[in-house]
Each structure stands twice: as structure tokens, then as C-alpha cells.
């Protein structure tokens, strides 16, 4: 319950790109036979998506499944993605020659048998009719690890067939395309495209149902409510009634009962609602009435206004209008209310002031607004707010992934090449696409780089940069330092090239919210990232200072006094974090890698800070410490939240008590390579954050030791508790999270599973695996299936000094490593040690409970030793 509180406070962005794979798009070109419109109007890139109705249903074939798309120029990329199953042939790139796509010009709907994609360009409309997944796989119980995407047979479609595409009619002399669009399927299967005419008004183009004969029809909606169904086309100029203020900047559509309402947010700042059935304007509202201090805005035409709809059974239809007024953008949320005689009005729910950044996209749910911006430095900003119950209009935070570091710190004992390779090929930083694009530049673009395994790509990058370095060398002799400087120079150039491409691929284009699963995705130019709820400690450590002012923002304890102390303590940790220089951060990291004492390393960092405190940071921290009444309780609360030990006892209904079909589905939940990448990167991100948190906490605790009783206002034995309990626990946590960080940053590769059965003594393995109480039962099996043996050896090495749990499991894994490396004698010794440890643990477990009084671990061990000696 305590952790659940923070899950509604903040989110963290986790990138969803798979490191080893480049997206494979099948490229299809449609040529409508049109010339490009004169003037060369360039639409901005855009992105959006669609979630299946049953994406939140566990046993559904469309569980956790969606389609996302992005547009750039005359090309649209469509990708179907599942978090549960790998989808084959799931990406298509559709190029419509000389016809740039409108921003937001892709609209997707599902029917019982089909998925229909409606596309709008500046000159044409198109319809793609694809099979529904439930028609491709009719079995309710799907157990395949992979299945075909709905795009599998898209190449067989006749995309230029008149039944599925049409040219947008335009008046003589008009050289501009529509400015906005909305599209929908009627209950009868007709495809409707509502287009904002550049002369004002709305065109609605209708294609007959895809399985019937018929021809396109065109309808024009004008303010005068004089509508005319046209067999041909009559230029607007002949009929008059042109009004630039009518120009729709954003369109949205909603079917309600037996009518379809088209909402248009126009250049004159007015919101109009049209009945498509009756072809009349039912409502017109001046949105500036909801904006205070709008002087000077009314006379100028609107630019960048946006409109979104959300429907729920409880609230009905809600509208969110974004007015892009310079320097004071505003969201206004309204509810559509029906009155008598087919008349409608809008009830004002709330007005929310937006930040000053440039709005890229926003999304509306029945409770929240999610916004995506770019700030003045081109950094992504994402926030969300509950539009009915927000506290003082404050937006909630989303911690977006920062761009990779522009400069790489290289320690005096570090190899520049290895350091840069580690930065380029670690998770969370660079996509394979960015690295491949940079490599293509270095190869002078002589050949197209096909899919390369991650390790092979690493070797290709090394060769390319080293060749570049060698070709520039004219002298025959170098000092070691001169060659090192050359390495830094050439590797930094390649790194800068990767940075440039990664920045372009990370350009944010849109938000995608799934109302069925509450999953939020950030759509970028080159990949998709996922916004996941933030845990309590990470929320506190990452929050901006303005969010750390209220005890309500402290979800780690219900005690208001402890909450206040926790906030003060976190602010001190933030000061410590800012004060630690790069070289000292590196020294601390190196100490952990070399299994040195974390406490001693933290003390060394503190000594450095004290010796170089030119800006009086330590004094600022000491002043803040005076405000913490009970630091020991605050530290204990934070340490408790970071403890990864969990209760392993099953609670309630679980896989073992449910039916076979549910158990199979649960085994596939988040089983796709995309989901694995997201989960791994989420673990890595959490571990990286908490390594820094524990590091800063340990440094701050060392400062407390130096200051002594002077800063323990509550008195008592707090200093002793800090020394004997909190510092050792913080040190242990730092080592644990450092281990987790190192393992999660390592590349996983498949290991032959039969190796242990071919070379290992079977009875020993059987004894190991049959032990029902072995805590390491699943862990080694998982690691051995997915990790390189060098990683397992590193894992065992890193936990050696401080972890005495599951020693048998560790010895067994180490034996596997030796076995794979051909060191049979060492392997046999490890396996014997593993068997002894398992036997000992099993014996001690049996002994527990054999006597009525509680037996301590020490007495059980003593008794075991006596029995075995005898």
C-alpha cells in the first residue's frame, strides 16, 4: 500500500529499443500519378498509435498488442508490436509519391474481422484493409513464442485500387492541401475522411464499404449550414462564403448514438460541433471566454491550437482544448452536455496553465492530461496532471531519459578505446541504428551494413576507428602518452557522430496511451519508449527541488515527523550528488569494482570534498543537517525502501491454483523480445539510480561521523546505531546495487544448455536440482541460459566478499564457468564444494523444527559440525 501511493506520483522513461536488432521495414511505394503541389509546404513529422480493444485481456490474442506509426514527408512507417509475443513481418514503410502525409494523418480502427488503416496526404486518401489477429489465429489458447503480424501479407494488397484510394478534389487554382484531418469508419463500414479545407470549412470524403461496389462521394460543411451532396465538385469561390477564420486547425470525431459529431477548433479561436447526419453546425463556442487576460489575442489568428476527445461511461464525452497563445498556453477541459431539442452545451471542468515549452503532442484520458513538450534547449519534457483533483495546478513529473553524456571521462588508468566502447555499447544510451549510421559515415558509405550481432558490430566499429587513426599517422614513433591522446581524439569524433544520430532518432513525436492497460508510450523518431511508475526512493532522489516541499511527497512513511526529516535528508543527498566531481565518482566506482571497502571509499571522497570545498557546499549541507531532528529514523526508512528482499510466500490465487490456460498465458506475459529489453533496461536504470543514492548516503553518513553528537538532536545512542547498523547496511546495499548494475549492463548471449549434461556428473546435478528448498533453484538456470560464462565468473567474484547466502549455488555456477572454459579440475572442485554446501544447508533446514524450542543458526551449525566430525 505504501509503495502504491507513489505509483500515481511520477513516472520514469524506459527506452524500448532492442540493442542487437535494426528495424526491418518492408518498403512499398504507391504512385497516385500526381505532381507535387507548388510551394513546397513541408508538414512536420508526426506519430501516433492504436491499441486493440482486448489488449488488456489476459487470454486474448491481442493482449498487450498495439500498432504505432510515424510520418515523415511522403512516407509513413507502421509497426505492430506485442509485449507478449514476437510478431513476424511486423513493420512496413509506405511511400506515397509526391504526397506528404498530414500531421496526425493516420487513423486506425478494428472491426470483427479486420483492422482498417485510413491515411490522409495533402492530395489523397487511402484505406488499408488487413486481417484481424483473431481471424489469423482462431485458437483461443495461443502458445507460440512468435506469430505473424497483420502486416504479413500487406504486399499483396492493391493499394492503388480506386476502391481503396482517392484524389482529394480541389477548386481551380487552389495550391494548398488540407491543414488537418480526422477519419472514421461508420457502422455500415464506410470510410469517412474529414478534411480542413485551406479556404475554410470541412470536406468529408466517403469511400463505400471495402467489400461493396460504389464510388467516392464528397460533402462540404460550411458555417451557413447550407450543405450540398455533390456528384462532382463546385469550386468554393463560386459559392462564396469564404472565411479565413473558419480554417480548422484541429479536428476530432466521435460517434454518439445514431449520429457522428465532427469537432473543429478553428483559427478564430472558436470550437464548432457539426452533426454529420443532419449536416448542420449544432454548437459554436468562443474558447477565449475560458482564458483570462486574453487581450490582444482575439484579433490575431490562432496558430497551433489542438483538440482531443475522451469518452468514458461515467463522464460521457470530454474535450480538451489547447490554446497556443504566446507565452501562456492553456488547456481547457469541457464536458459535452445534451439539452432538449437536439441542442448541446459545454460544461467547464477545469483550466490548466501549461509550461512555456513548445507543445509537441498531448493526450486526454477520462481523468488526466498528458503533455509532451520540447524546451528551449531541445530537451524532451513530459508531465501529466489530474484535471479535476490537481493540487494547486501542479503537474506530476516524468523523468525522461537524458541524452548520452557529451563528454566521456577517462581515468588515468583507463584504456580510451575500451572506455568509449563501454559507453557506446552499454544499454540506455545508443540504439544500434545510431551506431550503424555513424559506422556507415566512417566507411564512406561504400556498402550498406546488414544486421550485425552486437559483438560483431563492436568489432567493426573498433576496426573503423583504428583504421581512421592509423591512416592519419605520418610519424613512425610515438610516446605512449601521444598515442593515447590520438586515441582519445579519434574515438571522441566517432562518439560525437553517434551522439548526433542518437539525438535525431530520439526526437519526440507523440504520446500513446492505452486506456485498457494504462500503459503510456513515448513515440520517437527512431524508437518507442515506455513510461513506467516510479518507485518511492527513485521518485524522491530524482525529483526537482520544487517537488520536495511537502510531506505528502514522501511515500516511504506515514509518520509526518519522519517524512519531514526524509525530505530534508534527500535534499542533502542531492547536494552531495552535485558536489561529487567526475574523477572522485570514478574512484568510488573503481573501489567497488576492485572489491575494496565502500565505507573507506566514501570516506576518501568526503576528504576530497572537504579539501576542495571552494563553494562552501559542505557548509550548506551542515546547515541543512541541523534541521533534521531524527536522521537515524529517516535513514532507516530510506534503507528499508531500498531493500530488495521480498516475501516469497505465495499469496492468494496464483499460477499454481489457476487453470492450465491461465498458467500458459501467464508464462507468456511480457515474453517478447521487446518486453525483455524494457524490463532489463528498467532494472538497469533502477540499479544505476540507486548506486548513486547509496553512494551519496554513505558519503553523508561519513560526514555525520565526523560531526559526531553535535548533529544528533535527539541524542541517545544514534551515533552508535549509525556506526554499527546503518553504515554497514548502506554499504551492503551499495555493493548489491553495483552488482545489479554491472550484470544488467552486460550483454546476454545464449549458452548451450546440453553442456552441463554432457560433462557433469548427473547424480550431483540431480541432487542439486531436486532440493525443493534451494533458493537458487531458478536463478542459476536462468543465468546459465542467458549469460556468457565470463559474466557468471564476474558475478561470483563481485559477491564473494559480502554475500554468504546460497553459497552452494554460487560454487555450482562457478563450476559451470570453469567447465565451459575447459578447466575440468577446477570445475570438479567447485561442484564438490557446491554439493557439500547444499547438503549442509539441507541438513540444517531439516534440523530446524526438530526440537520444540527455537534453535539458533549458530547452534545448528555447531551440531552439524559435531555430527559430521563423529
N, C-alpha and C positions, 0 to 999 in steps of 0.2 A: 504493500500500500504506500509505504514511504517513497519507494522508487517511482511508483506510478505517478506521483504528484508532479515530478519534473518532466515526465514524458510529454506533457502538454505545454511545457515552457519553451524549450528550444530544440532545434534540430541541427544535425551536422551532415554536411555533404560528403558522400562516399562515391568516388568515381566508379563507373561500371564497366570500364574498358578491360578487355582481356589482353594481357601483356603480349601473348605469343601470336595472336592472330590479327591479320589485317582483314577488314570487312570485304567480303566478296560480293560485289554487285553485278547482277546480270544487266547489261545495258540494252535498252530498247529505244528505238527512235521512231517517233510519229511525225510525219511530214504532212501538215494540212494543205500544203501548196500555197501558203501566204507569204507575202513580203513583210519585212519588219516595218512597224509603224514609224513614220518620220518623227524626228525629235529626240529619239533615243532615251525616252524616260526609263530610268532604272529603279525598279522596285527593290526595297530592302529584302534581305534573306529572312525567312520565317520558318517556324517549326510548330508542330502540334501532334496530337495523337488521339487514340481511341482505345477504350477498354471494353472487352466483351462483357455482356450483361452478367454472365456467370463466372467472371474472373475471380470473384470472392468465394466461390463454392468449391469445397474441398474435392469432391469426387467428379467435378466437371472436367471435360477435356480442355476447356478454356480457362482452367484455374491459373491465376497469376499470369495471364497472357494478354498482350496488348499489341497495337500497331503504332509506331511513331514515324513521322515523316519530317523532311526538311526540304525547303525550296531555295534555289539559287539560280537567278536568271531564268533560262527556259528549261531547267532541269528540276525534277522532283525525285528525291530518294525515299523509298518506302521500305521499312524493316518491320517484320513481325518477330516478336520476342517473347519468350516464356522463361519464367524463373524456375519452372519445374522440369521442363524437358527441352533438350536441344532440338531446334527446328531446322530442318534441311531446306536449302534453296529459299532462304527467308528474306533475301534482300534484292531489290530491283531498282534500277536507275532509269527513269523515264524522261527522255528528252523530246520536247515538242518544239520543232524547229521554228525559229523566229517568233516564238510566242512566250514571253516571260510570264511566269506564274504570279498571280496576285498574292500579296502577303496574306497568309491565312486561307489561301485558295484551295485547300484540300479538306473535304468533308466526308466522313466515313460513317456508315450505318450498317446494322446487321438485320437480316430477316431470318425466317425459319431455315431457309435453305442456302442463303447467300450472304456474302459480305460485299456491299456496294461502295465503291470509292468514287466520289464526284469531284472533278478537278476543274478549276477555272483559271484561264490565262487571260491576257489582255485582249485576245481576239477570238478565243474558242472556249467551248465547254466540252467535257469528256466524262464518260461513265465506264468504270471497270466493274465487271460482274464476276466475282470469284466464289468458289465453293465455300460453304461454312464448314469449320472444322468438324462439327458434329456429323456432317454428311460425308466427310472424308474418312472418319473413324467412327463407325456406328456402335462399336462395343462400348458399354458404359465403363468397363474396367480396362484402362489402358496401362500396360506395364512396360511399354517400350522406353528405352532410355533416350530415344530420339524419334521424331516423326516428321512427316512432310509439312511444310508451311503451306498456307493458302496461296502463296505466290509461285508454287512449284510449276504450274502449267500456264503462267501468265504470258509466256511467249507464244502460246497457241491462240491467244485472243486476237480478234481482228479489231485493233484499236482505232482504225481509220474508217470503220464501217459507219455509214450515216446514222444507223440506229443508235450508235454509242458516242457520237461526236457531232458538234455543230459549230458553225461560224456565228459569232455574235453580230447581228445586224447593226449597222451604224448609219447615221444620217450622212448625206453627201457633204464632204468637206471636213467631217469630224476626224481628227487625227489622234485623239486620246482614247485610251481604253478605260474600262470601269475602274473606280477607285476603291471599291470594297465589294465583298460578296458574302452570301450565305447560301446554303443549299440543303435540300432535304428530300426524303422520299415520302410520297403520300401513302396512305393505307392501300390505295389501289396499285401501288408500285410505280407511279410516275416519278420521274426525276425532275425536280424544280430547282432552278438556279436564280436567285435574286441578286441583281447586279446594280450597283450605284452608278447611274449614268453620269458622265462628266458634265452634262448640261443641266443636271438636277433631275430629281425623280428617280424611280426604280423600275428597271426592266425585270420581268420574270420570264425566263425561257423554260419551256417544259418539253421533256422527251417522254414519249409513251413508255409504258412498262416494257422491260427488256425482252419479254417473251411474246410481245404482240406487235402487229404491224401498225404503222401510223407515222405521222410526220411531226416535226417540231412546231410548236406554237409560241407566240410572243405576246406578252401582256405588258402594258405600261401603266404604272401608278403615278398620278400627278396630284398635286395639292388640291386642285379644283374638284377632285373626286369624279371627274369625267373619265371613265375608263372605256377602253375600246379593245376588243379582241381582234387582232389583226391577222389576216391570212398572209398578207405581205408586210410591208413596212412603210410608214409615212414619216418623213423627217419631222423632228420636233419643231424645227424652226418654222415650218408651215403652220403648225397649230398654235404657235406662240407659247405663252405661259412659262417661259424660261426664267429661272431664278437661281442665281449662284448660291443663295442661302440654302436652297433645297439640297445641295450636294451632300450626300450621305457619306460621313467619314467612317462609320462602323455600322454593320448590320448584324442582326441576330434573329433567329426564327424559333418559334415554339408552337407545336400543335396542342390545342386545348379543346377537348370535347370534339365537336364536328367542324371546327374551324382552324385555320392556321394564322397566327399573328406574326407580322413582319415588323420588327422594331428597327427604326433608323435614327441614329444620333447624327445630327446634321451640322453643317458649317455655321449656321446661325445660332448654335448652342441649344437647339430645340430637339426634344425627343418626340418622335412621331410613331404611332402604332397603327398599322394597316390591317384590315381584315382581308385576307386573300380570297375568302369565299365570297364576300359581298363587294370586294374591290372598292372599299371606302376607307378613309382615314378616321379612325374611331377616337383618337386622342392626340393632343399636341400639348407639350409641357415645356416651358422655358426653364432649362436646368440652372440658369444663373440665379433663379429665385432661391436656390438652395445654397448659393455661395455668398458668404459675407464679403463686403468690401470688394465688389467686382467692378468698381468704377474704371472706366477706360477699356473694359473687356468687351462690353456689349456691342460696340461699334466695329470691332475688328473681327474678321472671320476666324473661326476655330481651326486649329491645327493639332492633330494628334489625339483628339478625343477618342475614347474607347468605350465599348459596351459589352457586358457579359450577362448571361442569364443563369439562374439555378432554380431547380424545381424540387420540392420535397412535399410529401403528403401533408405534413404538419403546417408548413408555412405557405404552401402554394408556390406561385411564381415570384421570385425576387429578381430585381435588376440591379446591377452595379454599374454606375456611370463614372468614368474617369474624365475629368475636365483638365486638359493640359494647359492650364493658364500659366504663363511665365512666372517662375519663382514661387508659385504657390499652387501646385497641383492638388486636386482634391478628389476623393472617392465619395460618391453619394449612393447609399443603398436604399432602394424603394421596393415596396410590395404592391403588386397589381391587385386591385380590388374591383370586383364586378358590382355594378349597381343595376337599377331597373332599366328596362327598355334597351338592352344591349349596349349600355354605356359603361365606361370604365374610368377609374381614377387611380392615383398613386398615393400610397401612404408612406410618409418619410420614416425610415427606420433609424438611420444614422448618417452623419457626415464625418469623414476621417481625412485629416490632412496628411498628405504624402510627404516623403523626404524630397530633397531638392535634386536628386539624381535624375537621369534620363530614364523614363519608363520603357522597358523592353516588352513586357507582357504582364498580364495579371490574370488570376483565376478566381472564380467565385464558387463557394460551396453554400450549403444551407446555413452555415454558422460563421464562416471565415472568409477573409480576403487574403490571397497570397499575391505578393508583388515581386517582380524581378526588375532590377534597375542596373544601369551602368553609371558609376560615379565619374567625377572629373578626371581621375587617373586611369580610367578604363577598367576598373576593378568591378567584379560582379557583386551585387548586393541583393540578398533575398531576405524578406521579412514576411510575417503573417500576423493577422490580428482578428480577434473575435469582434464582429461589428456591432454586437448587441451588448456585450459584457466586458469591454476593454477597460482597463484601469487607466484613467486619465489619457485615453487615446494612445497608450504606449504600444508600439509594435513589438512582437516577440522576435527573438534572434534566430537566425540560421547561420551557423558557422560554415562559411564556404571554404573550399579547398584553396589555399593560397597558391599562386604560381610558384614553380620551382625557383630556388634561390638563384639570383642573378650572378652572384659570385660564390665560388666554391672555396671553402677554407681548406688549405692543405698544410698539415702538420709537418714539422721539420723531418720527422722520421717516416713520412708517408711517400709512397710512390705516386707521382701525379697521374700516371695512366690509370692505375688501379682505383685511385680516388674518383676520377672523373667517370670511369666505367661504373663504379658503385652508384654514383649519383644518377647516371643515365638509365641504368637497368634495375634500379630498385623500384618497388611499387609506389603508387601515389603521385608520381611525378610526370613521367613521359609515356605517351602511347607509342605503340610500335609504328603507327603511321607517321608520327613526327620524326622518329629516328630514321625511318626508311627514306623520308623526303630529304632529310639532311644528307644521308648517305648517297642519295641519287645526285645531289649537287656536287659532292666530293668526287663522285665517279664521272663527273662531266655529263651525266645523263646519257651515257652510251648504251645502256641496256636497262630494261625495266626489271626491277627487283621483284622476284616472285616471293611467295610465302617462305620465310626462313624460320627455323626453330630459334628460340630465344638465344641459346648459346652460340648458334651459328651466326646470328646477326651481330652478337657481341664480337665475335672474331672478325667479321667483315668490317665492322667499324674500326677495330684496332688496326687492321691492315691498312684501311683507307687513310687514317690519320697519320700512322707511322710512315706510310709512303709519301704523304704530303710533306712531312717533316724532312725525310731523307732527301727528297728532290730539291729542297731549298738550301741544303747544306753545301757550301763550297769549300769550306776548310776541312782538313783531314784530321785535325786534332782538337779535342775539346777537353776542358776540365769537366769534372763530374757536375759541378755547380752550373756551368754554362749549358751543359746538355739538359740538365733539369729545368732550367729556365726556358729553353726551347720547347721542351715537352709541355710545360705549363702554357706557353703561348699558343701552340697549335691545338692542344686539347681544349683550351678555352674558346678558340674560334669555332671548333665543331660544336661545343656545348652551346655557344651563343646561337648558332644556326638552329639547333634543336629547340632552344627556347623560343625562337621566333615562330617556328611552325607549331609548337605546342600552344602558344598563345593564340594563334589563329584558330586552331582546332577547338580551343576551349571557349571561343566566343559564344556567349549565351544567346539563345534564340527564343526559347519559350518554356512554359511550365506545363506539366501534365499531371493532373490529379485524378486518382481513381476513387470514385465515391463508394465503391463496393468494398475495397480493402484499405482505404485511406492512405494508400501509397502515394508519395509525391516524387515526381521525377523532374530533373532539370535537363532540358534538351539543349545540347550544344552543337556547334557546327560539325564536330568530328566524333562525338560520343555522347552517351547518356549517363548522367549521374543520379544517385538516389539520395533523398533527404531522409535520414533515419533519426528517430528520437534520441536525444542526448541524455546520457546518464548524469546523475546528480553531481558527482565530483567534476566531471568534464565540463558540465554546464557552468559551475562556479569558476573553474580555472580559466575558461575561455571567454567568459562574459566581459563585455565592456564595462568600464567603471560605473557608468550611469545606471547600470542594471544591478549594481551591488550596493543598494542603499536601503533595502527593506528586508526585514527578517522573513517576509513571505517568499523571498527569492532564495531561501536556504532550505532545500527539501531534504537535508540529511538528519534533521532532528525536529522534534515537536516542542522542545523547550525553548522559549523565546530568549532566555539569557544565553544559552549555548549558541543559538542561532546568531545572535548579535556578535558573539566572540568569533564564530566561524567566519562571518563576513569580514571582520577586521583582520583575521588571520590570513584569509585568502588575498586580501589587498596587500598584505605584507609579502606574501609569496609572489605576487605579481611584480612588486618592486625588486625582489631578489632576482626574478627571472630576467627583468630588463637590465639588471646590473651585471649579470654574469657575462664576461666577454667571450668571444668565439674561441680563443685559444684555451681558456680555462674550461669551457664546455667540452672541448676536445680532450683535455687532460682527464676530466671526470669520466668521459666515455671510455678512454683508454684504460683507466684503472679498473673499470668494470670488466672490460674485455680480458684483462690480464689477471682477473680473479683477486685483485687487491681489495683491501678493506674499504667499503663505501664510506664508513664513518671517517676514516683517515683522509680519504679523497675530498669529502665535503669540508673537513677542517682545513685542508690545504687551499681550497677555493675561497673559503672565508678569510683566511690570512691574506690572500692576494687582494681581495676586495677591500680589506681594512688598510692595506698598504697603499692602495691606489684609489682611495675614495676622494677624488678631486671635487666631486659634485655633492658631497655630503649625503650620499644615498643611505649609508648605514645609519646616520643620524636621523634621517627621515623614518627609517624602519623602526629605530628605537623609540621614537616619539609615538609611532602607531602602536607599538607593543604595550605602551603604558595604558592604552585604552582597553586591552584585553584582560578581563577580570580573571578568567579561569582558562589559561591556554592549554592546560593538560586535557581538560574535557573537550575543548574544541579540536585538538589534535586527535584525540581518541575517536571522536565522531567521524573525522575525515578518513582516518586509517580504517575504521570499521567499514566504511562505504567502499574502500578500495580492495578489501579482502575478497579474493576470488573463490574461497572455499564456500561451497554451497551444500545444502541439504540434498543428498542423493536419494532419499527415500521417496518412492512414488506416492503421489497424492491424487486421490480421486480417480476418475476414469482415465486410463492411459492406453497405449498401444497393446498392452498385454491383455486388456479386458474388453477390447472392442473387436468388431468383426474383421474378417480377413480383408475385405475390400478397403476398409478404412486404414488398416495397417499397411497395406501395399501403397495406398495413396500417401500416407504419412511418410513412408520411406522415400517417396519421390518428391516430397515437398521441398522446394528450393534445391532441386537436384541438378539443375542445368549448369553449364559452364559459366554462364553469366552470373547466376546466383552465387556460385562458389567464389568467383572473382570478387563480388561485392562483399561477401562475408569475410573473406581473407583480408581485404583491404580495410574493412571495418575493424577487425581485430588489430591489424597493424596500426591503424590510426589511433585507436584507443591506447594501445601499448606505448606509442610514441608520446602521446599527451601525458600519460601517467608516469613515464620515466622522468619527464621534465618536472612534473608535480612532485614526485618523491624526491628527486634531486634537490629541488628548491626547499622542500620541507626539511630535509636532512641538513641543509646549509643553515636554515633558520633555527633549527634545534641546536646546532653548534653555537650559534650566536647566543641563544638562551643560556647555554652552559657557561659561556664567557661572562655574561652579565650576572649570572648567579641569582641569589634570592631577591635582588633588587627589583626584578620584573615579575615576580610571582606574588601578585597582590593578595591571593587567597592564602598564602603562607603554607604551613604544614609540610608534608613530605613531597611536594610537587617536583622539586628538583631531583629527588631520588627516583621518583616514578619516571621522570623524563629519561634519566640515565639508564635505569635498569629495565624499563618496559618499552617506552615509546620509540626511543632511538633504535634499539635492536629490531623492533617491528618495522619501522620505516626503512631500515637498511635491508631487511629481508624482502620487503615489498619492492624496493628499487631493484634488487637482484632478480626478482621474479619477473617484473615487467621488462627489464632489459633482456632477459632470456626470451620472453614472448615476442619482443620487438625483433630480435635477431632471427628467430625462427620464422616469423611471419614475413620477413623481408627476403628470405631465401627462396630460390626458385625450386618448385617441386617438380620432380621427374619420376616417371614410372620405374618401379623396380620389379624384376621377375619374381613372382610370388612362389614359384616352384623351387627356388634356390634353397630355401630352408628345409624342404622335404628331401631334396636330393643329398644334401651334405650333412644334415644334422641328425643327431641320434633321435629317432622317432619317440621312444618311450619318454625321454626327457622333455620333449616338446609337448607330448600328450599330458604329462604330469603338470607342466606349466599352464597349459590352456584349460585343463579340466578343473582347475582350482576355482570354485564358484565365488570365493570372496576376494579374488585378486583384483585390487583397484586398477591395476594396469592392464586388465584383460583386453579392453578395446584399444587403448592408447597405442601400444607398440604396433598392433596390427594396422591401425590407421596410418601411423607414421611410416611403417615399412612399405606400405603400398603407395606412398605419395612423395617420399623424400629421398634425396640422394644419401648414400651412406656417410659421406663427409659431413652432412648436416647432422646426422644422428650422433656421430662422434663429437661434433661441436656441442650438441645439446647435452650429452652426458658430461663433457668437460665443464661446461658452464654451471651445471647444477651441483657438481661434486663437492665444493667447499661448504655449501649451506643447506643442501636438501638431503635429509636422511629418510625420506618417505619412498616406498616402493623401490627399495634398493635392488631387489631381485629383478624387477622389470628393467631397470637401467643396465644391470650386468648382462641381461639377456640381449638387449638391443645392441650393446657394445660388442657382444659376441657375434651378432649378425654382421656388424660392420667389418670386423676382422675377417670373418668368413668370406665376405664378398671381395675383400682385398687380397685373398689368398693366404692369410696368416692363420693357418689352421690351429696351431698350438695355442696361440693367444685366444682364439675363439673357444676352444675346448675348455680352457681355464675359466673363461667368463661364464660359459654355460654351467660348469660345475658350481661356481660361486652363486649363480642365479638359482640353481636348484636348491642349494643349501639355504639361501635366504628365504625362498618360498616355503621350504619345509619348516624353517624356524617360525616364520610368520603364521603358517597354518597351525603349527603346534600351539603357539601362544594364543591364537584365536580359540582353539578348542578348550584350552585351559581356562579361558575367561568364562565364568559362569559355572565352572565345575565345583566351585566351593560357594557356600552361601554368602560369605562376606565378600566385598569387592576386593579383587586382587589388583595391586598396582602393577604397572608395566615393569617396574624395576624388579619386583619380587618374582614375576612370571619369568623374566629373563634369567634371573638368578637360578630359579628352579630348573629351567630348561638346560642351562649350562651344567648343573649338577647331574641331571639325568643323563645327558649325553657323555659327560666325563666318565660316569659309572659304566 
